[in-house]
Amino acid sequence: MAHLKARRPQNVDGDIYVDSSCIDCDTCRWMVPDVFSREDGQSIVWQQPETEAERLAALQAVLSCPTASIGTVEPPRDMKVAQASFPIPITDKVYHCGYHSEKSFGAASYFIQRPEGNILIDSPRFAAPLVKQLDALGGVRYLYLTHRDDVADHQQFHDRFGCDRLLHEDDITASTAAIEIPLRGTDPIQLAPDVKIIPVPGHTKGHTVLLYRDRVLFTGDHLAWSERLHQLYAFRNHCWYSWPQLVQSMKKLAEYDFEWVLPGHGRRHHADQERMREQMRKCLDWMKA
């Protein structure tokens, strides 16, 4: 819970504020850039919400903050409305789960609703309002984990929904030793006709990404959009295994067509396939340089 006494002085006056416990994960800023920004290494409220839509989005950020560093001066009467708005639709039965976990340094997780079985991508916080909403959407058949860093509350989701968990064997640790489906090798894995898992070692040895319907790419910590560079990029300063290997993995990924990049960390990006291919070429040029 955010504490009013720890409210950062850089916040503008008003109901919503960020306190000094912020870990600079960027969640609120990419979710609601019209309300939140960054100053002195932490988030702040630079403008209070002015419309009902902005207010709802700001409360969604409150619920998604992994460290509960965002608060309101007055108890929010509309918080139940915000809780019921999760998971947030993105495209084609693909949703943003919110409820980011501090265990994953605020990584985003996603949900795909599909008749053949719903897929949870990386683990959000095991929060009762979210679990209730996921249950209403048909539960979770698979919990796909892109890599070892963003597993968070995977065990609780498995215990609640009985879902099979997928993670590459090279990223399995003591906390994920009991997963049901270890992934192996470096060849693409066709989980279903509409779901392909592509190994992309680099950030970690066992990192993989998931391509859904040749449109939506869930990239974990492999690929994201940079507002500063205004392009797709990889995390050079947070590459835990091998940068040269990551470059090779990006070359392989550039052979696929997709329209959405939905990362765990970093900003999402949407473009038509031709523009996305151009962005991937630009990303590779940047990585080689």
C-alpha positions in Angstrom: 0.0 0.0 0.0 1.3 3.5 -0.9 1.8 5.8 2.0 0.8 9.5 1.8 3.6 10.5 4.1 6.0 9.0 1.5 4.4 10.8 -1.4 7.1 12.1 -3.8 7.2 15.9 -3.9 7.5 15.8 -7.7 3.9 14.6 -8.0 1.4 17.3 -9.1 -1.3 18.1 -6.6 -4.4 15.9 -6.7 -5.8 12.5 -5.6 -3.4 10.1 -7.3 0.3 10.0 -6.3 3.4 7.9 -6.4 5.4 7.3 -3.2 9.1 6.8 -2.7 8.9 2.9 -2.8 8.7 3.0 -6.6 11.2 0.6 -8.2 11.2 2.4 -11.6 9.8 -0.6 -13.4 8.0 1.6 -16.0 4.6 -0.1 -15.7 2.5 2.9 -14.9 4.3 5.1 -17.4 3.7 2.8 -20.4 0.1 2.0 -19.3 -0.9 5.6 -18.8 1.7 8.1 -20.2 -0.9 10.9 -20.0 -0.8 10.6 -16.2 2.5 9.2 -15.2 6.1 10.1 -16.1 9.6 9.7 -14.8 11.7 12.1 -12.7 14.9 11.5 -10.7 14.8 7.8 -11.3 11.2 7.1 -10.2 7.7 7.5 -11.5 5.5 10.5 -10.7 2.0 11.8 -11.5 2.7 14.7 -13.9 -1.0 15.3 -14.7 -4.1 14.1 -12.8 -6.7 12.2 -14.9 -9.2 14.6 -16.5 -11.8 12.1 -18.0 -13.5 8.9 -16.8 -11.4 6.9 -19.2 -8.2 8.4 -17.9 -9.3 7.8 -14.3 -10.0 4.2 -15.1 -6.7 3.8 -16.8 -4.9 5.4 -13.8 -6.6 3.0 -11.4 -5.6 0.1 -13.6 -2.1 1.3 -13.2 -2.6 1.4 -9.4 -3.7 -2.2 -9.4 -0.8 -3.2 -11.8 2.0 -1.6 -9.8 4.1 -4.5 -8.5 5.1 -2.7 -5.3 1.8 -0.9 -4.6 3.7 2.4 -4.9 0.7 4.3 -6.4 -2.0 5.5 -4.1 -5.0 7.8 -3.8 -5.6 10.4 -1.2 -9.3 9.4 -0.9 -10.5 5.8 -0.9 -11.5 5.2 -4.5 -15.1 4.4 -4.9 -14.5 3.2 -8.4 -11.8 0.6 -7.6 -14.2 -2.3 -8.2 -14.9 -1.0 -11.7 -11.1 -1.0 -12.3 -10.8 -4.6 -10.9 -13.6 -5.8 -13.2 -11.8 -4.3 -16.2 -9.0 -6.8 -16.1 -7.7 -8.5 -18.1 -7.6 -5.6 -20.6 -8.3 -6.4 -24.2 -5.5 -5.7 -26.7 -6.5 -7.5 -29.9 -8.1 -10.7 -31.2 -8.9 -12.3 -27.8 -5.5 -11.2 -26.4 -5.4 -9.4 -23.1 -3.1 -7.7 -20.7 -3.4 -9.3 -17.3 -2.2 -6.4 -15.2 -1.4 -7.2 -11.5 2.4 -7.2 -12.2 4.6 -9.0 -9.7 7.6 -7.6 -7.8 9.1 -11.1 -8.2 9.4 -10.4 -11.9 10.4 -6.7 -11.4 7.1 -5.7 -12.8 7.0 -7.7 -16.0 3.8 -7.8 -17.9 1.8 -11.0 -18.5 -0.8 -11.7 -21.1 -3.8 -14.0 -21.7 -5.0 -15.6 -24.9 -8.6 -16.8 -24.9 -9.1 -19.6 -27.4 -11.6 -22.5 -27.8 -8.8 -25.1 -27.8 -7.6 -23.9 -24.4 -6.6 -20.6 -22.9 -3.0 -19.6 -22.5 -1.4 -17.4 -19.8 1.9 -15.9 -20.9 4.2 -15.4 -18.0 2.9 -15.2 -14.5 1.2 -12.1 -13.0 0.6 -11.6 -9.3 -1.9 -14.2 -7.9 -4.5 -11.7 -7.1 -8.1 -12.8 -6.3 -9.9 -10.3 -8.6 -7.8 -11.3 -11.5 -8.2 -15.0 -10.8 -11.9 -14.5 -10.7 -11.9 -12.8 -14.1 -9.7 -15.5 -15.7 -12.0 -18.1 -14.4 -15.0 -16.4 -16.0 -13.1 -16.4 -19.3 -12.6 -20.1 -19.2 -9.7 -20.6 -16.9 -6.1 -21.5 -17.9 -5.1 -24.5 -19.9 -1.4 -23.6 -20.4 0.9 -21.3 -18.5 3.7 -20.5 -20.9 6.8 -19.0 -19.3 9.1 -17.1 -21.7 12.2 -17.5 -19.4 13.3 -18.0 -15.9 12.9 -14.4 -14.7 9.2 -13.9 -15.1 7.7 -17.0 -13.4 6.4 -15.1 -10.3 3.4 -17.0 -8.9 3.3 -19.8 -11.4 2.8 -22.5 -8.8 -0.3 -20.8 -7.4 -1.9 -20.5 -10.9 -1.0 -24.2 -11.6 -2.6 -25.2 -8.3 -5.8 -23.1 -8.9 -6.4 -24.0 -12.6 -4.5 -27.3 -13.0 -2.7 -25.8 -16.0 0.3 -27.3 -17.7 3.4 -25.1 -17.4 5.9 -24.8 -20.3 9.4 -23.5 -19.9 12.6 -24.3 -21.7 14.8 -26.9 -19.9 17.8 -24.5 -20.0 15.9 -22.0 -17.9 14.5 -24.4 -15.3 15.6 -23.7 -11.7 14.7 -25.2 -8.4 11.5 -23.1 -8.2 10.3 -24.4 -11.6 11.6 -28.0 -11.4 8.0 -29.4 -11.3 6.8 -27.9 -14.5 4.8 -30.3 -16.7 6.2 -29.6 -20.2 9.9 -28.8 -20.4 10.8 -27.4 -23.9 14.0 -28.7 -25.5 16.3 -27.8 -28.4 16.5 -24.7 -30.6 14.0 -25.7 -33.3 10.5 -24.0 -33.4 7.9 -26.0 -31.5 4.3 -26.1 -32.9 2.2 -26.3 -29.7 -1.0 -26.0 -31.7 -1.9 -24.9 -35.3 -2.2 -21.3 -34.1 0.6 -21.4 -31.5 4.3 -21.6 -32.3 7.1 -21.4 -29.7 10.5 -20.1 -31.0 13.7 -20.6 -29.0 15.7 -17.3 -28.9 18.7 -17.9 -26.6 20.5 -14.8 -25.6 18.9 -12.9 -22.8 19.0 -16.2 -21.0 20.1 -19.6 -22.4 16.6 -21.0 -22.5 14.6 -17.9 -23.5 11.7 -18.5 -26.0 9.0 -16.4 -27.6 5.5 -17.3 -28.6 3.9 -16.5 -31.9 0.1 -16.6 -32.0 -1.8 -16.7 -35.3 1.2 -15.2 -37.1 0.1 -11.9 -35.7 0.9 -11.5 -32.1 4.4 -12.1 -30.7 4.9 -12.4 -27.0 8.6 -11.6 -26.5 9.4 -11.7 -22.8 12.7 -9.9 -22.4 14.0 -10.7 -25.9 12.5 -7.8 -27.9 10.6 -4.6 -27.0 9.9 -1.0 -28.3 12.1 1.8 -27.1 10.5 5.2 -26.8 13.9 6.8 -26.5 15.4 5.1 -29.6 12.0 5.1 -31.4 12.6 1.5 -32.6 12.5 -2.1 -31.7 15.5 -3.1 -29.6 17.0 -5.7 -27.3 18.3 -5.2 -23.7 22.0 -4.9 -24.2 22.7 -4.0 -20.6 20.5 -6.8 -19.3 21.7 -9.7 -21.3 22.5 -12.4 -18.8 23.7 -15.1 -21.2 25.2 -14.1 -24.5 24.8 -11.0 -26.7 26.3 -12.6 -29.8 23.8 -15.5 -29.4 21.0 -12.9 -28.9 21.9 -11.3 -32.2 21.7 -14.7 -34.0 18.4 -15.4 -32.3 17.1 -12.0 -33.5 18.1 -12.8 -37.1 16.1 -16.0 -36.9 13.1 -14.2 -35.5 13.3 -11.6 -38.2 12.2 -14.4 -40.7 8.8 -14.5 -39.2 5.8 -12.3 -39.9 3.9 -10.6 -37.0 2.0 -7.4 -36.3 2.3 -7.1 -32.5 5.2 -7.1 -30.1 4.0 -7.7 -26.6 7.0 -7.8 -24.2 7.4 -8.6 -20.6 9.6 -5.5 -20.1 9.7 -2.5 -22.3 6.9 -1.0 -24.5 4.6 -2.9 -26.8 4.5 -2.1 -30.5 1.9 -2.5 -33.3 2.5 -2.2 -37.1 1.6 -3.9 -40.3 3.8 -6.8 -41.3 5.8 -4.8 -43.9 6.6 -2.1 -41.4 7.4 -4.6 -38.7 9.9 -6.3 -41.0 11.5 -2.9 -41.6 11.7 -2.4 -37.8 13.3 -5.8 -37.3 16.0 -4.9 -39.9 16.6 -1.6 -38.1 16.8 -3.5 -34.8 19.4 -5.9 -36.2 21.5 -3.0 -37.7 21.5 -1.4 -34.3 22.5 -4.6 -32.5 25.4 -5.2 -34.9 26.6 -1.7 -34.4 
